[in-house]
């Protein structure tokens, strides 16, 4: 099971990267869930950009995000869209490893990591909260969003976005 998808673009094709490790830890108290989600890949060659797409199902509140590049853990910083994109482009231009997260639709987050060196572990670490629902008088339904389901019931293809 994976929560989001790592991929890279080669020519006009999107190539999925198989996760190296996936871990969810946290707690549920009543209807409230508080989780830390860790998902990593191993990059075998120098990569100009690796991307990660995460469905949020309009209900997932991400309150902390970190990136792991090799042994280094880098906390995310909140910037304006314009400022973040300028920092990302400048860092990529000077060949520094850099990450940019942005909400590309109400139910989808995209994270781009530029200039990833070969033989490196790359991970996304998310702390999030969401509310479970009462399914019937004796059952609580806890659902982590694993894909995007449109209001009409169709499933959205993450790679086409």
C-alpha positions in Angstrom: 0.0 0.0 0.0 1.2 3.5 -0.8 -0.4 6.8 0.0 0.9 8.9 -2.9 3.0 8.2 -6.0 6.6 9.0 -6.8 7.3 9.5 -10.5 9.6 11.2 -13.0 9.0 12.4 -16.5 11.1 11.0 -19.4 10.4 12.6 -22.7 6.6 12.7 -22.7 6.1 9.6 -20.5 5.4 9.5 -16.7 7.3 6.7 -15.1 6.2 5.5 -11.6 9.0 4.8 -9.0 8.4 1.9 -6.8 8.5 2.8 -3.1 11.4 1.6 -1.0 9.6 2.0 2.4 6.2 3.0 3.7 5.2 3.5 7.3 2.2 5.0 9.1 2.2 5.6 12.8 0.0 7.7 15.0 -3.2 7.4 17.1 -6.9 7.6 16.9 -8.8 9.2 19.8 -12.5 9.0 19.3 -13.1 10.3 15.8 -9.8 12.2 15.5 -6.8 10.6 13.8 -3.3 12.0 14.0 -0.8 10.3 11.8 2.8 10.5 10.6 3.3 9.1 7.2 6.7 8.2 5.8 7.2 7.1 2.2 10.6 6.8 0.5 12.2 5.8 -2.8 15.8 5.0 -3.7 17.2 7.0 -6.6 19.7 5.0 -8.7 20.8 7.8 -11.1 21.2 11.6 -10.9 17.7 12.9 -11.6 16.8 16.5 -12.6 13.4 16.2 -10.9 11.4 13.6 -9.0 7.7 14.3 -8.3 5.2 13.0 -5.7 1.5 13.3 -6.0 -0.8 12.9 -3.0 -4.6 12.8 -2.9 -6.0 14.6 0.0 -9.7 13.8 -0.5 -10.6 17.3 0.7 -10.6 16.0 4.3 -6.9 15.4 5.1 -5.3 18.3 7.0 -1.5 18.2 6.5 0.0 20.3 9.4 3.7 19.5 9.0 5.9 18.3 6.1 9.5 17.3 5.9 11.7 15.9 3.1 14.5 13.4 3.5 17.4 13.6 1.0 20.0 11.0 1.9 20.6 11.3 5.7 19.4 14.9 5.9 15.9 15.8 7.0 14.7 19.2 5.7 11.6 20.9 7.2 9.2 22.6 4.8 8.8 26.3 5.0 5.6 28.2 4.0 6.2 30.8 1.3 4.0 32.6 -1.2 3.5 30.7 -4.4 5.6 33.3 -6.4 8.4 33.2 -3.8 8.5 29.4 -3.6 8.6 29.0 -7.4 11.4 31.5 -7.7 13.5 29.8 -5.0 12.8 26.4 -6.6 13.9 27.6 -10.1 17.0 29.4 -8.8 18.1 26.4 -6.7 17.6 24.0 -9.7 19.5 26.3 -11.9 22.6 26.3 -9.6 22.2 22.5 -9.2 21.1 22.5 -5.5 18.6 19.9 -4.3 15.4 21.6 -3.6 11.7 20.8 -3.0 8.5 22.6 -3.9 5.0 21.5 -2.6 1.9 23.0 -4.1 -1.8 22.3 -4.0 -2.7 21.8 -7.7 -6.4 21.2 -7.1 -8.7 21.1 -4.0 -8.0 17.4 -3.6 -4.4 17.0 -4.9 -1.0 18.0 -3.7 2.1 17.9 -5.9 5.7 17.8 -4.5 8.6 18.3 -6.9 12.2 17.6 -5.8 14.9 19.0 -8.1 18.5 17.8 -8.6 18.4 14.5 -6.7 21.8 12.9 -6.6 22.2 9.2 -7.5 22.2 6.5 -4.9 20.1 8.6 -2.5 17.1 7.9 -0.4 14.3 10.4 -1.0 11.4 10.5 1.4 8.3 12.5 2.1 7.3 12.8 5.8 3.8 14.1 6.4 2.0 14.8 9.7 -1.7 14.9 9.1 -5.0 14.8 10.9 -8.5 13.9 9.8 -11.8 12.9 11.2 -13.3 9.4 11.0 -17.1 9.0 10.3 -19.8 7.1 12.1 -20.7 4.3 9.7 -23.5 3.0 11.9 -24.4 3.2 15.7 -21.6 0.7 16.6 -18.9 1.3 13.9 -16.4 4.1 13.2 -15.0 4.3 9.6 -11.4 5.4 9.3 -10.3 6.0 5.7 -7.0 7.3 4.5 -7.3 8.8 1.0 -5.4 6.5 -1.4 -6.9 7.8 -4.7 -9.1 10.7 -5.9 -12.8 9.9 -6.4 -14.8 12.6 -8.2 -18.2 13.7 -7.1 -19.7 11.6 -10.0 -18.0 8.5 -8.7 -15.2 8.3 -11.3 -11.6 7.7 -10.3 -9.1 10.4 -11.3 -5.9 9.3 -13.0 -3.1 11.0 -11.1 -0.6 10.7 -14.0 -2.8 12.7 -16.4 -2.7 15.6 -14.0 
